[in-house]
Each structure stands twice: as C-alpha cells, then as structure tokens.
Amino acid sequence: QVRLVESGGGLVQPGGSLRLSCVAFGTIFDIYTMSWHRQVPGKQRELVATITGGGLTNYVDSVKGRFTISRDNAKKTVFLQMNSLKPEDTAVYYCNLQRSWGPGTLVTVSS
C-alpha cells in the first residue's frame, strides 16, 4: 500500500522561504512522475509542479522562478523549494504519486 508523508510546512513572512519534503513508502519510486498540488479552502486543488522520473520539471505560471521541484530517488523523496513566498501561496500542499495522495502540509505566508 502506497503511503506519502509530507513535511516542512509552517508560518513564514512574505518574501521568506520554505522547503517541503514528501517521502514515499510501499512503492517503486524512480519511474513515476511526482507532483505537488495545493488547495485553499473553498477552491479547487491546483497543480503546482511536476517532476518526471528522469528529472524533467514543469511549473504553474504563478510559481515559475520562485519554486523548484526536485527528487532524491535513493531516498524516495520529492522536494519543493519555495522562495520569495507571497500571501497568495498560502494553502495546504499535497504530494501525489499516481492515484495516491499525502495528508498535506499547511503553508501560511503572513506578516
């Protein structure tokens, strides 16, 4: 059974940085595309960034140049480095592998 566990969320001031991590358990990891999504209460979940098994990345326009997705296949971990954070980045961030989702980690950007 696949299990994903996110960590690294928290409260940060505008302009600050956070690094999210997501560890995968119970699955082959290196062949799958991994992705980060985020959701604000009352709104649809939004795809933020993806990374293929080979390391090709893609980002939603609103985070390009500020967020970086990466992965460590040996540790079955995907990361999301978030810089120059804005209040509108406030959301619960989820990682995704195929049909599996983690429980999410809350990121709050506020002064």
C-alpha positions in Angstrom: 0.0 0.0 0.0 1.4 3.3 -1.1 1.8 6.0 1.6 3.0 9.5 1.1 4.1 11.7 4.0 4.7 15.5 3.6 6.6 17.7 5.9 8.1 21.2 6.1 5.1 23.4 6.1 4.7 26.3 8.6 4.3 30.0 9.0 6.6 32.3 7.1 6.7 36.0 6.4 6.2 37.3 2.8 9.5 37.1 0.9 10.6 34.1 3.0 11.4 30.5 2.1 10.3 27.0 3.0 11.3 23.6 1.8 8.7 20.9 1.6 9.5 17.2 1.6 7.4 14.2 0.7 8.6 10.6 1.4 7.0 7.7 -0.4 6.5 4.3 1.3 5.4 1.0 -0.2 6.1 1.7 -3.9 8.6 1.8 -6.6 9.5 5.5 -6.8 12.1 6.3 -9.5 9.9 5.5 -12.6 7.0 7.7 -11.6 6.2 11.3 -12.1 5.8 13.1 -8.8 3.8 16.3 -8.3 3.0 18.9 -5.8 -0.5 20.4 -5.6 -2.1 23.0 -3.3 -5.6 23.8 -2.1 -7.2 26.8 -0.4 -10.5 26.1 1.4 -13.4 26.6 -0.9 -11.2 26.4 -4.1 -10.2 23.5 -6.4 -6.9 21.8 -5.8 -4.2 23.3 -8.1 -1.3 21.6 -9.7 1.9 23.5 -8.7 4.8 21.5 -10.1 5.7 18.1 -11.6 8.9 16.1 -12.0 9.4 13.0 -14.1 11.4 10.0 -13.1 14.2 11.4 -15.3 14.1 14.8 -13.7 12.1 16.9 -16.2 10.2 19.6 -14.5 7.1 21.8 -15.1 5.5 24.5 -13.1 2.3 26.5 -13.0 3.0 30.1 -14.2 2.3 31.7 -10.8 5.3 29.9 -9.2 7.8 29.9 -12.1 11.1 31.4 -11.0 10.2 31.1 -7.3 9.6 27.4 -6.7 11.9 24.4 -7.5 10.8 20.8 -7.5 13.5 18.1 -7.1 13.8 14.5 -6.1 16.1 12.0 -4.5 15.2 8.6 -5.9 17.5 6.8 -3.5 15.5 8.2 -0.6 12.2 8.1 -2.3 11.7 11.7 -1.6 10.4 14.7 -3.6 11.1 18.3 -2.5 9.6 21.7 -3.2 11.8 24.6 -2.5 9.7 27.7 -2.2 11.4 31.1 -2.3 10.0 34.7 -2.4 6.8 33.4 -0.9 3.7 35.6 -1.2 0.4 35.6 0.9 -1.4 34.0 -2.1 0.9 31.0 -1.7 -0.9 30.2 1.5 -2.5 26.7 1.1 -2.4 23.1 2.1 0.3 21.5 -0.1 -0.1 17.9 -1.1 2.2 15.5 -2.9 0.9 13.0 -5.4 2.1 9.7 -7.0 -0.3 8.1 -9.4 -3.6 7.9 -7.5 -2.0 8.3 -4.1 -2.0 11.5 -2.0 -0.4 12.5 1.2 -2.4 14.1 4.1 -0.9 17.6 3.2 1.2 20.2 5.0 -0.1 23.7 5.7 1.9 26.7 4.4 0.9 30.1 5.7 2.5 33.2 4.4 1.7 36.2 6.6 3.3 39.1 8.4 
